[in-house]
């Protein structure tokens, strides 16, 4: 799944990005601090994967992130 954070300048997009991803995107009190896109990956645990691994017993289990 790919998600984008969009909004007007100076509203906190980089701040929320940093909070969600533990990233270090530049943020400041003036507009247009962040010009280039920032990429981050956030693991989303899914208990269904554990259950499927219990049932089918694969050699390797890889989460989808």
C-alpha positions as CSV (number, residue, x, y, z in Angstrom):
1,X,0.0,0.0,0.0
2,X,1.3,3.4,-0.9
3,X,0.0,6.5,0.9
4,X,0.8,10.2,0.3
5,X,0.5,13.1,2.7
6,X,-0.6,16.2,0.8
7,X,-1.7,19.7,2.0
8,X,-1.1,23.4,2.0
9,X,2.3,24.8,2.9
10,X,3.3,25.1,6.5
11,X,0.5,22.9,8.0
12,X,2.5,20.1,9.5
13,X,2.9,17.4,6.8
14,X,6.6,16.8,7.6
15,X,5.8,16.7,11.3
16,X,3.2,14.0,10.9
17,X,5.5,12.2,8.5
18,X,8.3,12.2,11.1
19,X,5.9,11.1,13.8
20,X,4.6,8.1,11.8
21,X,7.9,6.9,10.3
22,X,10.4,8.0,13.0
23,X,11.9,9.9,10.1
24,X,13.9,13.1,10.0
25,X,12.3,15.1,7.2
26,X,13.2,18.8,7.5
27,X,10.5,20.9,9.1
28,X,10.5,24.6,10.0
29,X,8.2,27.5,10.7
30,X,8.4,28.9,7.1
31,X,6.7,27.6,4.0
32,X,8.5,25.4,1.4
33,X,11.0,23.9,3.7
34,X,10.4,20.4,2.2
35,X,10.5,20.5,-1.6
36,X,11.6,17.0,-2.4
37,X,9.4,14.0,-1.5
38,X,10.4,12.0,1.6
39,X,9.9,8.2,1.6
40,X,9.3,6.2,4.7
41,X,8.2,2.6,5.5
42,X,6.0,1.8,8.5
43,X,5.5,-1.8,9.5
44,X,1.8,-2.7,10.1
45,X,1.7,-5.9,12.1
46,X,-1.0,-8.3,10.9
47,X,-2.0,-11.2,13.3
48,X,-3.6,-13.0,10.3
49,X,-0.1,-13.7,9.0
50,X,0.8,-15.5,12.2
51,X,-2.3,-17.6,12.1
52,X,-1.7,-18.6,8.4
53,X,1.9,-19.6,9.3
54,X,0.6,-21.8,12.1
55,X,-1.9,-23.5,9.8
56,X,0.3,-24.0,6.7
57,X,3.8,-24.1,8.4
58,X,5.9,-22.6,5.5
59,X,9.6,-22.8,5.5
60,X,9.8,-19.0,5.6
61,X,7.3,-16.3,6.5
62,X,7.8,-12.8,5.1
63,X,5.5,-9.9,6.0
64,X,4.3,-7.7,3.1
65,X,6.3,-4.6,4.0
